[in-house]
Amino acid sequence: MASLVAYFATIPSSHRAAILAGGIAAFWLLESAVPLVRFHGDKWRHAGRNLFFTATTILVNFALAFLLVAASDWAVAHEVGALFLWPSLPLWSQALLGLLLLDLIGAWLAHWVEHRVPPLWRLHLVHHSDTAVDTTTANRHHPGESVVRFVFTTLAVLVTGAPMWLVFLYQSVSVVLSQFNHANIALPVGVDRAISWLLVSPDMHKVHHHYVLPYTDSNYGNVFSVWDRLFGTFSTLDRTKLVYGVDTHMAPAEHESVSALLTMPLRPGVKRVP
């Protein structure tokens, strides 16, 4: 455990980039070999659009990173946060508790709020409007949404009292799990279901990308599936019935160009049907 802490406390930026790029490459190859859905569009053009938004997400996080470091350093220096309520816990227990809290506040809560606050939902539409969900969809976020998620991540760090090694560990796990559960792959149903008792599995998260309510407003989890089960937002749907996208923006002109996606929050679309 000490070596893990030491590694993530000083993890080079090149290693973090390799985790992101390596995950995309690995799942891209896997889903190309054994896809869940055989999409008819141009896979490379689709990836290009999504990787553009991956780049903007990286830029936003890089530009604001000093705030995250400052928040973590302040919380640790002043012993503020949940981890300091149980200082005698073994290091592995602190790490697990920290990962759970970072995931709850920085991911699940942020996601849940985005679905319930209209201006934030308009930003989040860029992610949901993808009608060909694959591993590149994982970081398809409007730059405005990237800022919103950064705010929640910073809040999570302050509430948790997480040191930066723990933040970097969570972010590394989060990016790979997000690529995994968005990937266009079909695990054996029993395996996927077993995984979903602890982690967000591909089938579990794909339900969230089904184009109509109430499925869109379920399965908000990013890493741990416990939050959806605990808060009553867990849902299932046969994978053969999945239709990706969001019912208010299904027209190709709405979501098949970078310019349309960047301006999507400014367009009202049509009213959703519960």
One Martini backbone bead per residue (centre of mass of N, CA, C, O) as a GRO file, in nm:
protein
  274
    1MET     BB    1   0.057   0.063  -0.020
    2ALA     BB    2   0.297   0.259  -0.003
    3SER     BB    3   0.372   0.240  -0.307
    4LEU     BB    4   0.106   0.354  -0.412
    5VAL     BB    5   0.124   0.626  -0.276
    6ALA     BB    6   0.398   0.711  -0.397
    7TYR     BB    7   0.314   0.705  -0.689
    8PHE     BB    8   0.057   0.905  -0.676
    9ALA     BB    9   0.218   1.147  -0.546
   10THR     BB   10   0.428   1.134  -0.830
   11ILE     BB   11   0.275   1.128  -1.085
   12PRO     BB   12   0.318   1.162  -1.399
   13SER     BB   13   0.171   1.307  -1.667
   14SER     BB   14   0.246   1.079  -1.867
   15HIS     BB   15   0.094   0.854  -1.710
   16ARG     BB   16  -0.188   0.977  -1.722
   17ALA     BB   17  -0.200   0.984  -2.031
   18ALA     BB   18  -0.158   0.675  -2.068
   19ILE     BB   19  -0.417   0.587  -1.931
   20LEU     BB   20  -0.609   0.727  -2.124
   21ALA     BB   21  -0.499   0.623  -2.399
   22GLY     BB   22  -0.485   0.318  -2.330
   23GLY     BB   23  -0.785   0.276  -2.277
   24ILE     BB   24  -0.895   0.359  -2.549
   25ALA     BB   25  -0.730   0.159  -2.720
   26ALA     BB   26  -0.819  -0.107  -2.589
   27PHE     BB   27  -1.133  -0.072  -2.624
   28TRP     BB   28  -1.131  -0.019  -2.925
   29LEU     BB   29  -1.021  -0.298  -3.007
   30LEU     BB   30  -1.234  -0.471  -2.864
   31GLU     BB   31  -1.494  -0.344  -3.003
   32SER     BB   32  -1.397  -0.413  -3.294
   33ALA     BB   33  -1.402  -0.726  -3.249
   34VAL     BB   34  -1.660  -0.725  -3.010
   35PRO     BB   35  -1.945  -0.597  -3.065
   36LEU     BB   36  -2.256  -0.511  -2.960
   37VAL     BB   37  -2.273  -0.287  -3.190
   38ARG     BB   38  -2.333  -0.221  -3.539
   39PHE     BB   39  -2.243   0.050  -3.672
   40HIS     BB   40  -2.297   0.266  -3.971
   41GLY     BB   41  -2.102   0.469  -3.924
   42ASP     BB   42  -1.824   0.669  -3.879
   43LYS     BB   43  -1.595   0.585  -3.648
   44TRP     BB   44  -1.377   0.808  -3.687
   45ARG     BB   45  -1.560   1.059  -3.681
   46HIS     BB   46  -1.683   1.001  -3.409
   47ALA     BB   47  -1.415   1.005  -3.254
   48GLY     BB   48  -1.330   1.292  -3.325
   49ARG     BB   49  -1.552   1.437  -3.172
   50ASN     BB   50  -1.494   1.310  -2.890
   51LEU     BB   51  -1.188   1.393  -2.874
   52PHE     BB   52  -1.234   1.691  -2.865
   53PHE     BB   53  -1.376   1.676  -2.577
   54THR     BB   54  -1.139   1.551  -2.437
   55ALA     BB   55  -0.951   1.793  -2.480
   56THR     BB   56  -1.125   2.005  -2.329
   57THR     BB   57  -1.120   1.859  -2.059
   58ILE     BB   58  -0.817   1.873  -2.017
   59LEU     BB   59  -0.789   2.182  -2.030
   60VAL     BB   60  -0.971   2.250  -1.791
   61ASN     BB   61  -0.821   2.080  -1.576
   62PHE     BB   62  -0.545   2.216  -1.616
   63ALA     BB   63  -0.631   2.515  -1.556
   64LEU     BB   64  -0.764   2.416  -1.254
   65ALA     BB   65  -0.560   2.242  -1.082
   66PHE     BB   66  -0.463   2.443  -0.860
   67LEU     BB   67  -0.731   2.427  -0.698
   68LEU     BB   68  -0.716   2.129  -0.620
   69VAL     BB   69  -0.447   2.140  -0.473
   70ALA     BB   70  -0.526   2.358  -0.268
   71ALA     BB   71  -0.760   2.202  -0.138
   72SER     BB   72  -0.598   1.958  -0.043
   73ASP     BB   73  -0.379   2.104   0.122
   74TRP     BB   74  -0.575   2.245   0.315
   75ALA     BB   75  -0.721   1.996   0.432
   76VAL     BB   76  -0.465   1.860   0.544
   77ALA     BB   77  -0.348   2.097   0.717
   78HIS     BB   78  -0.651   2.124   0.875
   79GLU     BB   79  -0.805   1.857   0.909
   80VAL     BB   80  -1.027   1.833   0.674
   81GLY     BB   81  -1.256   1.580   0.689
   82ALA     BB   82  -1.352   1.251   0.702
   83LEU     BB   83  -1.066   1.117   0.742
   84PHE     BB   84  -1.024   1.277   1.031
   85LEU     BB   85  -1.237   1.106   1.203
   86TRP     BB   86  -1.038   0.831   1.130
   87PRO     BB   87  -0.705   0.814   1.188
   88SER     BB   88  -0.678   0.488   1.273
   89LEU     BB   89  -0.706   0.386   1.011
   90PRO     BB   90  -0.614   0.208   0.780
   91LEU     BB   91  -0.494   0.287   0.478
   92TRP     BB   92  -0.690   0.111   0.306
   93SER     BB   93  -0.949   0.229   0.439
   94GLN     BB   94  -0.904   0.522   0.360
   95ALA     BB   95  -0.897   0.473   0.059
   96LEU     BB   96  -1.181   0.353   0.028
   97LEU     BB   97  -1.337   0.587   0.153
   98GLY     BB   98  -1.230   0.802  -0.040
   99LEU     BB   99  -1.334   0.676  -0.305
  100LEU     BB  100  -1.633   0.678  -0.231
  101LEU     BB  101  -1.662   0.989  -0.182
  102LEU     BB  102  -1.556   1.089  -0.453
  103ASP     BB  103  -1.777   0.938  -0.614
  104LEU     BB  104  -2.031   1.055  -0.485
  105ILE     BB  105  -1.966   1.371  -0.529
  106GLY     BB  106  -1.794   1.392  -0.805
  107ALA     BB  107  -2.013   1.203  -0.966
  108TRP     BB  108  -2.301   1.124  -0.877
  109LEU     BB  109  -2.402   1.405  -0.783
  110ALA     BB  110  -2.331   1.561  -1.035
  111HIS     BB  111  -2.512   1.393  -1.223
  112TRP     BB  112  -2.783   1.431  -1.080
  113VAL     BB  113  -2.789   1.742  -1.101
  114GLU     BB  114  -2.776   1.762  -1.415
  115HIS     BB  115  -3.073   1.629  -1.439
  116ARG     BB  116  -3.224   1.878  -1.248
  117VAL     BB  117  -3.075   2.122  -1.388
  118PRO     BB  118  -3.140   2.274  -1.672
  119PRO     BB  119  -2.863   2.412  -1.748
  120LEU     BB  120  -2.700   2.145  -1.698
  121TRP     BB  121  -2.852   1.963  -1.896
  122ARG     BB  122  -2.769   2.114  -2.153
  123LEU     BB  123  -2.472   2.035  -2.125
  124HIS     BB  124  -2.520   1.715  -2.094
  125LEU     BB  125  -2.634   1.654  -2.381
  126VAL     BB  126  -2.372   1.596  -2.530
  127HIS     BB  127  -2.343   1.314  -2.406
  128HIS     BB  128  -2.640   1.194  -2.471
  129SER     BB  129  -2.644   1.240  -2.799
  130ASP     BB  130  -2.513   0.977  -2.843
  131THR     BB  131  -2.585   0.712  -3.093
  132ALA     BB  132  -2.270   0.573  -3.052
  133VAL     BB  133  -2.176   0.412  -2.802
  134ASP     BB  134  -1.844   0.439  -2.669
  135THR     BB  135  -1.537   0.487  -2.536
  136THR     BB  136  -1.537   0.794  -2.646
  137THR     BB  137  -1.786   0.894  -2.471
  138ALA     BB  138  -1.677   0.935  -2.181
  139ASN     BB  139  -1.543   1.246  -2.274
  140ARG     BB  140  -1.823   1.377  -2.376
  141HIS     BB  141  -1.786   1.714  -2.290
  142HIS     BB  142  -1.872   2.003  -2.223
  143PRO     BB  143  -1.688   2.259  -2.108
  144GLY     BB  144  -1.902   2.344  -1.900
  145GLU     BB  145  -1.920   2.065  -1.763
  146SER     BB  146  -1.625   2.047  -1.676
  147VAL     BB  147  -1.654   2.272  -1.468
  148VAL     BB  148  -1.874   2.148  -1.295
  149ARG     BB  149  -1.714   1.887  -1.222
  150PHE     BB  150  -1.481   2.033  -1.087
  151VAL     BB  151  -1.640   2.150  -0.852
  152PHE     BB  152  -1.724   1.872  -0.735
  153THR     BB  153  -1.441   1.764  -0.694
  154THR     BB  154  -1.353   1.981  -0.493
  155LEU     BB  155  -1.571   1.922  -0.287
  156ALA     BB  156  -1.487   1.627  -0.238
  157VAL     BB  157  -1.207   1.691  -0.124
  158LEU     BB  158  -1.305   1.859   0.121
  159VAL     BB  159  -1.495   1.646   0.251
  160THR     BB  160  -1.268   1.418   0.263
  161GLY     BB  161  -0.955   1.500   0.281
  162ALA     BB  162  -0.783   1.461   0.024
  163PRO     BB  163  -0.509   1.365  -0.098
  164MET     BB  164  -0.349   1.366  -0.400
  165TRP     BB  165  -0.303   1.062  -0.428
  166LEU     BB  166  -0.610   0.998  -0.411
  167VAL     BB  167  -0.703   1.166  -0.648
  168PHE     BB  168  -0.527   1.024  -0.864
  169LEU     BB  169  -0.641   0.745  -0.817
  170TYR     BB  170  -0.934   0.805  -0.882
  171GLN     BB  171  -0.894   0.923  -1.169
  172SER     BB  172  -0.775   0.663  -1.287
  173VAL     BB  173  -1.012   0.477  -1.228
  174SER     BB  174  -1.235   0.648  -1.361
  175VAL     BB  175  -1.136   0.653  -1.658
  176VAL     BB  176  -1.139   0.343  -1.702
  177LEU     BB  177  -1.433   0.282  -1.615
  178SER     BB  178  -1.565   0.469  -1.823
  179GLN     BB  179  -1.452   0.326  -2.072
  180PHE     BB  180  -1.573   0.050  -2.002
  181ASN     BB  181  -1.892   0.133  -1.965
  182HIS     BB  182  -1.894   0.254  -2.275
  183ALA     BB  183  -1.821   0.023  -2.420
  184ASN     BB  184  -1.875  -0.177  -2.722
  185ILE     BB  185  -1.962  -0.436  -2.525
  186ALA     BB  186  -2.015  -0.803  -2.457
  187LEU     BB  187  -2.077  -0.947  -2.188
  188PRO     BB  188  -2.160  -1.178  -2.007
  189VAL     BB  189  -2.439  -1.149  -1.832
  190GLY     BB  190  -2.336  -1.269  -1.560
  191VAL     BB  191  -2.081  -1.095  -1.541
  192ASP     BB  192  -2.211  -0.818  -1.552
  193ARG     BB  193  -2.393  -0.858  -1.304
  194ALA     BB  194  -2.167  -0.909  -1.099
  195ILE     BB  195  -2.017  -0.642  -1.132
  196SER     BB  196  -2.276  -0.452  -1.058
  197TRP     BB  197  -2.248  -0.495  -0.738
  198LEU     BB  198  -1.984  -0.289  -0.742
  199LEU     BB  199  -1.966  -0.201  -1.041
  200VAL     BB  200  -1.985  -0.031  -1.333
  201SER     BB  201  -2.128  -0.163  -1.600
  202PRO     BB  202  -2.207  -0.170  -1.922
  203ASP     BB  203  -2.512  -0.239  -1.895
  204MET     BB  204  -2.577  -0.037  -1.676
  205HIS     BB  205  -2.490   0.227  -1.829
  206LYS     BB  206  -2.656   0.196  -2.093
  207VAL     BB  207  -2.929   0.263  -1.970
  208HIS     BB  208  -2.861   0.571  -1.939
  209HIS     BB  209  -2.850   0.586  -2.278
  210HIS     BB  210  -3.129   0.572  -2.309
  211TYR     BB  211  -3.355   0.788  -2.483
  212VAL     BB  212  -3.561   0.745  -2.239
  213LEU     BB  213  -3.777   0.770  -2.011
  214PRO     BB  214  -3.646   0.664  -1.703
  215TYR     BB  215  -3.351   0.572  -1.787
  216THR     BB  216  -3.186   0.834  -1.797
  217ASP     BB  217  -3.279   0.857  -1.474
  218SER     BB  218  -3.030   0.645  -1.427
  219ASN     BB  219  -2.740   0.525  -1.351
  220TYR     BB  220  -2.501   0.748  -1.234
  221GLY     BB  221  -2.261   0.594  -1.210
  222ASN     BB  222  -1.898   0.536  -1.235
  223VAL     BB  223  -1.779   0.313  -1.031
  224PHE     BB  224  -1.995   0.273  -0.810
  225SER     BB  225  -2.312   0.100  -0.761
  226VAL     BB  226  -2.424   0.164  -0.469
  227TRP     BB  227  -2.570   0.439  -0.507
  228ASP     BB  228  -2.812   0.345  -0.681
  229ARG     BB  229  -2.914   0.136  -0.479
  230LEU     BB  230  -2.943   0.328  -0.230
  231PHE     BB  231  -3.119   0.572  -0.402
  232GLY     BB  232  -3.314   0.436  -0.628
  233THR     BB  233  -3.147   0.448  -0.940
  234PHE     BB  234  -3.181   0.162  -1.030
  235SER     BB  235  -3.155  -0.004  -1.357
  236THR     BB  236  -3.307  -0.212  -1.613
  237LEU     BB  237  -3.213  -0.347  -1.950
  238ASP     BB  238  -3.226  -0.491  -2.229
  239ARG     BB  239  -2.973  -0.476  -2.460
  240THR     BB  240  -3.167  -0.516  -2.719
  241LYS     BB  241  -3.337  -0.229  -2.641
  242LEU     BB  242  -3.132  -0.027  -2.710
  243VAL     BB  243  -3.132   0.341  -2.742
  244TYR     BB  244  -2.945   0.593  -2.839
  245GLY     BB  245  -2.970   0.898  -2.673
  246VAL     BB  246  -3.206   1.178  -2.702
  247ASP     BB  247  -3.533   1.263  -2.770
  248THR     BB  248  -3.465   1.584  -2.832
  249HIS     BB  249  -3.177   1.485  -3.014
  250MET     BB  250  -3.200   1.279  -3.291
  251ALA     BB  251  -3.101   1.453  -3.500
  252PRO     BB  252  -2.813   1.466  -3.675
  253ALA     BB  253  -2.779   1.785  -3.671
  254GLU     BB  254  -2.749   1.792  -3.347
  255HIS     BB  255  -2.473   1.558  -3.325
  256GLU     BB  256  -2.263   1.564  -3.609
  257SER     BB  257  -2.110   1.821  -3.481
  258VAL     BB  258  -1.920   2.035  -3.311
  259SER     BB  259  -2.092   2.292  -3.341
  260ALA     BB  260  -2.360   2.166  -3.246
  261LEU     BB  261  -2.254   2.082  -2.963
  262LEU     BB  262  -2.159   2.362  -2.857
  263THR     BB  263  -2.472   2.485  -2.911
  264MET     BB  264  -2.684   2.301  -2.767
  265PRO     BB  265  -2.750   2.469  -2.496
  266LEU     BB  266  -2.912   2.694  -2.687
  267ARG     BB  267  -3.110   2.460  -2.754
  268PRO     BB  268  -3.423   2.335  -2.662
  269GLY     BB  269  -3.590   2.162  -2.823
  270VAL     BB  270  -3.790   1.918  -2.691
  271LYS     BB  271  -4.009   1.781  -2.496
  272ARG     BB  272  -4.011   1.561  -2.255
  273VAL     BB  273  -4.115   1.223  -2.195
  274PRO     BB  274  -4.200   1.036  -1.910
   0.00000   0.00000   0.00000
